Amino acid sequence: MEAFNTLVLIFLCMNIIINNNVRRCVGFTSFVFGDSLVDAGNNDYLFTLSKANSPPYGIDFKPSGGRPTGRFTNGRTISDIVGQVLGAKTFPPPYLAPNSQDEAVHRGINYASGASGILDETGKIFIGRVPLREQVNYFEQTRVHMVNTMGDNRTNDLLKKAIFSLTIGSNDILNYFQPSIPFFSHDEITPVMFQDFMVSNLSVQLKRLHELGARKFIVVGVGPLGCIPFTRALNLLPSGKCSEEVNELIRGYNHKLNGLLEHFNKELGPQTIFVYANSYDIFLNIIHNHLQYGFENTNEPCCGGYFPPFVCFMKGEKDGKMNRSVSVMCDDRSKYVFWDAYHPTEAANLVIANQLVDGDNTTTFPINIRHLYNHN
């Protein structure tokens, strides 16, 4: 009897080990939608004025050896870091890169595009960009490819476990507040109407993704754009001051977005979960309490300067090596919250990502991203 019990115990232990190893081997499959905050290089394949394909962008991105990948920061984006924290060994490739469809089953795909928005017309001045509606169209094509490769049942099973993240809306709001651009005009609408218009259009795309098989959603609210260097300079605000007008509109939008996601959770749960990621409060807390996070500068961008045209570039190469002489670049990138006039540094992205993965319901609601990933 003792021998039998021992064999049972060994079998159970082996089963636990095998299941854990299988779980680790399955990996982290992520489908990323959004703007330049999470673009992994899609805009490199577009005719656009919104590009991050020249040094010093990517200077701290280790997989590329410090060379640009199309990411609008010095290193990893928030979605890159979230994936790594949850065990991903590689990053989802940009959809427009060659052969990206073949990676969908193993890693997922990144559809994000710099200058894009929830609204189709957002970012027109940059010419090329992929609006959210078109990003979802691209995912629909990916799903067709997956079904053709592995069948409908296996595709649906994979999509139920995959993470779908949407980080978008910032450009819509920036475009709303920017001065009129010659040859481009839009009908004047109130901030409340604009908030409702954004939420309504986003709702359509979330429903489409759900109909296509998505079940685990992370929807990131818009951060405090009134505090970014671009907005401060545009409004001639003194150091340390933020545009309350911009931030007020964002708070109203985020509140309505959170309400929409709560409604979806009641309507579509528990098989489907929509997580609201409160990037606004996380980022504002970093700015107000920057010293406790190791930051020294929350006002100026590390690269590109504080005044127009906010250009961050490297002057070229010398003796076959990248010349570290740039337009303007700080000495210690880890001490700056902002990489350029619009985007956080990798150091700031790291703080945000870690709080989203393991934070409480003040940062992610109704559960954090780690719980979402482990949810069956």
RAQUI-V515290 format. One record per residue. N is the residue number from 0. RES is the residue in one letter. PHI is phi as a letter, one per 30 degrees, with the letter a starting at -180 (999 if undefined). D_CENTER is the distance of its C-alpha to the mean C-alpha in Angstrom with 1 decimal. Layout:
BEGIN
n;res;phi;d_center
N;RES;PHI;D_CENTER
N;RES;PHI;D_CENTER
END
This chain:
BEGIN
n;res;phi;d_center
0;M;999;56.8
1;E;d;55.2
2;A;d;54.4
3;F;d;52.8
4;N;d;50.7
5;T;d;49.6
6;L;d;48.6
7;V;d;46.6
8;L;d;44.8
9;I;d;44.0
10;F;d;42.7
11;L;d;40.4
12;C;d;39.1
13;M;d;38.5
14;N;d;36.7
15;I;d;34.3
16;I;d;33.6
17;I;d;33.2
18;N;d;30.8
19;N;d;28.6
20;N;d;28.7
21;V;d;27.8
22;R;d;24.8
23;R;d;23.6
24;C;d;24.5
25;V;e;22.6
26;G;i;19.3
27;F;c;15.7
28;T;c;14.8
29;S;b;11.3
30;F;c;10.5
31;V;c;7.0
32;F;b;7.1
33;G;l;6.0
34;D;c;7.1
35;S;d;7.8
36;L;d;5.2
37;V;b;3.7
38;D;e;7.3
39;A;c;9.5
40;G;k;12.6
41;N;d;13.3
42;N;d;14.7
43;D;d;17.1
44;Y;c;18.9
45;L;c;19.3
46;F;d;21.9
47;T;a;19.8
48;L;d;20.1
49;S;c;16.4
50;K;b;16.2
51;A;b;15.4
52;N;c;18.0
53;S;b;20.6
54;P;e;21.2
55;P;c;20.4
56;Y;e;16.7
57;G;i;16.0
58;I;d;19.2
59;D;c;18.0
60;F;d;16.2
61;K;d;18.9
62;P;e;18.6
63;S;c;19.4
64;G;i;22.0
65;G;i;20.5
66;R;c;20.3
67;P;d;17.6
68;T;b;15.3
69;G;j;13.6
70;R;d;10.7
71;F;d;11.0
72;T;a;11.9
73;N;d;14.9
74;G;b;13.4
75;R;d;10.5
76;T;d;6.8
77;I;d;5.6
78;S;d;5.0
79;D;e;8.3
80;I;d;10.0
81;V;e;9.5
82;G;d;11.1
83;Q;d;13.7
84;V;d;14.7
85;L;c;15.4
86;G;j;17.4
87;A;d;15.7
88;K;c;17.8
89;T;b;15.9
90;F;c;12.5
91;P;d;12.1
92;P;d;13.7
93;P;d;12.8
94;Y;e;14.7
95;L;d;17.0
96;A;d;18.2
97;P;e;21.6
98;N;i;22.2
99;S;d;18.6
100;Q;e;19.9
101;D;d;22.0
102;E;c;19.1
103;A;e;17.8
104;V;d;20.2
105;H;d;19.5
106;R;b;15.9
107;G;j;14.1
108;I;b;12.6
109;N;c;9.6
110;Y;c;10.4
111;A;d;7.8
112;S;b;10.2
113;G;e;10.8
114;A;i;13.0
115;S;d;12.3
116;G;b;12.5
117;I;d;13.7
118;L;d;17.1
119;D;e;18.5
120;E;d;20.3
121;T;d;17.5
122;G;i;17.3
123;K;e;20.8
124;I;d;22.0
125;F;d;19.7
126;I;i;21.4
127;G;d;19.2
128;R;a;15.7
129;V;c;14.6
130;P;d;14.4
131;L;e;12.8
132;R;e;16.3
133;E;d;16.7
134;Q;d;13.6
135;V;d;15.1
136;N;e;18.4
137;Y;d;17.1
138;F;d;16.2
139;E;e;19.7
140;Q;d;21.1
141;T;d;19.4
142;R;d;21.0
143;V;e;24.3
144;H;d;24.1
145;M;d;23.5
146;V;d;26.4
147;N;d;28.6
148;T;d;27.9
149;M;b;28.1
150;G;j;29.4
151;D;d;28.2
152;N;d;28.8
153;R;d;26.9
154;T;d;23.9
155;N;d;23.9
156;D;d;24.2
157;L;d;21.2
158;L;d;19.0
159;K;d;20.2
160;K;c;19.0
161;A;d;15.6
162;I;c;12.3
163;F;c;10.6
164;S;c;7.1
165;L;b;6.6
166;T;b;4.5
167;I;a;7.6
168;G;k;11.0
169;S;d;11.2
170;N;d;13.1
171;D;e;15.3
172;I;d;16.4
173;L;d;16.9
174;N;d;19.0
175;Y;d;20.9
176;F;c;22.1
177;Q;d;22.7
178;P;d;26.4
179;S;e;27.8
180;I;c;27.4
181;P;e;30.6
182;F;i;30.8
183;F;b;27.8
184;S;b;28.4
185;H;b;27.1
186;D;d;29.1
187;E;d;29.1
188;I;b;27.7
189;T;d;27.5
190;P;e;24.4
191;V;d;25.0
192;M;d;25.4
193;F;d;22.2
194;Q;e;20.3
195;D;d;22.1
196;F;d;21.4
197;M;d;17.6
198;V;d;17.8
199;S;d;20.4
200;N;d;18.5
201;L;d;15.4
202;S;e;17.9
203;V;d;19.4
204;Q;d;16.3
205;L;d;15.7
206;K;d;19.4
207;R;d;19.3
208;L;d;16.8
209;H;d;19.0
210;E;d;22.1
211;L;d;20.7
212;G;j;20.5
213;A;d;17.2
214;R;b;18.1
215;K;c;15.3
216;F;c;12.5
217;I;c;9.7
218;V;c;9.3
219;V;c;7.6
220;G;d;10.4
221;V;d;10.7
222;G;d;11.6
223;P;d;15.1
224;L;d;15.2
225;G;d;18.9
226;C;c;18.6
227;I;d;16.8
228;P;e;19.5
229;F;e;19.4
230;T;d;20.3
231;R;d;22.8
232;A;d;24.5
233;L;d;24.6
234;N;c;26.3
235;L;h;28.5
236;L;d;27.5
237;P;d;29.1
238;S;e;27.3
239;G;i;25.6
240;K;c;25.6
241;C;c;22.8
242;S;d;23.2
243;E;d;24.1
244;E;d;24.3
245;V;d;20.6
246;N;d;19.6
247;E;d;22.1
248;L;d;20.7
249;I;d;17.1
250;R;d;18.8
251;G;d;20.7
252;Y;d;17.8
253;N;e;15.9
254;H;d;19.2
255;K;d;19.8
256;L;d;16.4
257;N;d;17.2
258;G;d;20.7
259;L;d;19.5
260;L;d;17.7
261;E;d;20.8
262;H;d;22.9
263;F;d;21.1
264;N;d;21.5
265;K;d;25.2
266;E;d;25.7
267;L;c;23.9
268;G;d;23.9
269;P;d;24.7
270;Q;d;23.8
271;T;c;20.5
272;I;b;18.2
273;F;c;15.5
274;V;c;13.8
275;Y;d;13.0
276;A;c;10.7
277;N;d;12.6
278;S;d;10.5
279;Y;e;13.5
280;D;d;16.1
281;I;d;14.4
282;F;d;13.8
283;L;d;17.3
284;N;d;18.8
285;I;d;17.7
286;I;d;19.3
287;H;d;22.4
288;N;b;23.0
289;H;d;21.7
290;L;d;24.8
291;Q;d;24.3
292;Y;c;21.0
293;G;j;22.8
294;F;c;21.7
295;E;c;24.4
296;N;b;22.9
297;T;c;20.7
298;N;c;22.0
299;E;c;22.1
300;P;d;19.5
301;C;d;20.3
302;C;b;20.6
303;G;j;21.9
304;G;i;24.0
305;Y;c;24.0
306;F;b;25.8
307;P;e;25.4
308;P;c;24.6
309;F;h;21.9
310;V;d;22.2
311;C;c;20.8
312;F;a;22.8
313;M;c;25.2
314;K;d;28.8
315;G;k;29.4
316;E;c;30.9
317;K;b;34.1
318;D;h;36.1
319;G;i;33.4
320;K;c;30.9
321;M;d;28.1
322;N;d;29.7
323;R;d;28.0
324;S;d;29.4
325;V;b;26.6
326;S;e;26.6
327;V;a;25.8
328;M;b;24.0
329;C;d;24.4
330;D;d;26.3
331;D;b;24.1
332;R;d;20.3
333;S;d;19.9
334;K;c;21.7
335;Y;c;19.4
336;V;d;16.5
337;F;c;15.7
338;W;d;15.5
339;D;b;16.5
340;A;d;17.3
341;Y;b;13.7
342;H;c;11.2
343;P;d;11.5
344;T;d;13.3
345;E;d;12.5
346;A;d;14.9
347;A;d;13.1
348;N;e;9.8
349;L;d;12.2
350;V;d;13.8
351;I;d;10.8
352;A;d;9.7
353;N;d;13.4
354;Q;d;14.1
355;L;d;11.7
356;V;d;13.2
357;D;b;16.8
358;G;d;17.1
359;D;c;19.6
360;N;d;19.4
361;T;d;19.0
362;T;c;15.3
363;T;b;14.6
364;F;b;17.1
365;P;d;19.2
366;I;b;18.1
367;N;d;15.7
368;I;d;13.4
369;R;d;16.2
370;H;d;18.6
371;L;d;16.5
372;Y;d;16.4
373;N;d;20.2
374;H;d;21.1
375;N;c;23.6
END
